[in-house]
Amino acid sequence: MHELMATQAVLDAATARARAARGESARLREVQLELGSLSGLTEDSIRFYWEMLTPGTSAEGCALAVSIVPGRVRCRSCGRDEPATESIAICPVCGSFDAAIAGGGDVAIVGLATDGGPETHAPPIPVVVLPHGHEHPDPIASGRAGGAPGEVPIGRP
């Protein structure tokens, strides 16, 4: 169910961006999505729900290009920035819990194309996905302190 809500948020944000740029009749041709490996979402689930949600909308027939962003953890104790495979912020080098997820935990629309052409000049639309029972890990390091304009928060139930 979480994947359905996240996919709906991606569709809503992409549709809103297209309408703002091209007017109410804008049709989406492609959405480029960065999917964090620690987001709790899978590419297969996002694609499944995309195909379920887009028929009858301005995104019907729209291609979904997904790139996976690997997870990173930054340790405040030893200063290392290392690959992360879990959404628990523990330093894989020194074992410290004084660490934060530094990448791979979010989902963002990084590009879209409409029937009027690509919207490459527009900034990414972050869709924040919070792991179950966690606050956003290190919002200052991730650039999300106080929320970014156009940010669509999605929390796990």
Stockholm file with secondary structure:
# STOCKHOLM 1.0

chainA/1-157         MHELMATQAVLDAATARARAARGESARLREVQLELGSLSGLTEDSIRFYWEMLTPGTSAEGCALAVSIVPGRVRCRSCGRDEPATESIAICPVCGSFDAAIAGGGDVAIVGLATDGGPETHAPPIPVVVLPHGHEHPDPIASGRAGGAPGEVPIGRP
#=GR chainA/1-157 SS CHHHHHHHHHHHHHHHHHHHHHCTTCCEEEEEEEEETTSSCCHHHHHHHHHHHCTTSTTTTCEEEEEEECEEEEETTTCCEEEESSSSCCCTTTCCSCEEEEESSEEEEEEEEETTEECTTSCCEEEEEECTTCCCSCTTTTTCTTCCTTCEEEECC
#=GC SS_cons         CHHHHHHHHHHHHHHHHHHHHHCTTCCEEEEEEEEETTSSCCHHHHHHHHHHHCTTSTTTTCEEEEEEECEEEEETTTCCEEEESSSSCCCTTTCCSCEEEEESSEEEEEEEEETTEECTTSCCEEEEEECTTCCCSCTTTTTCTTCCTTCEEEECC
//
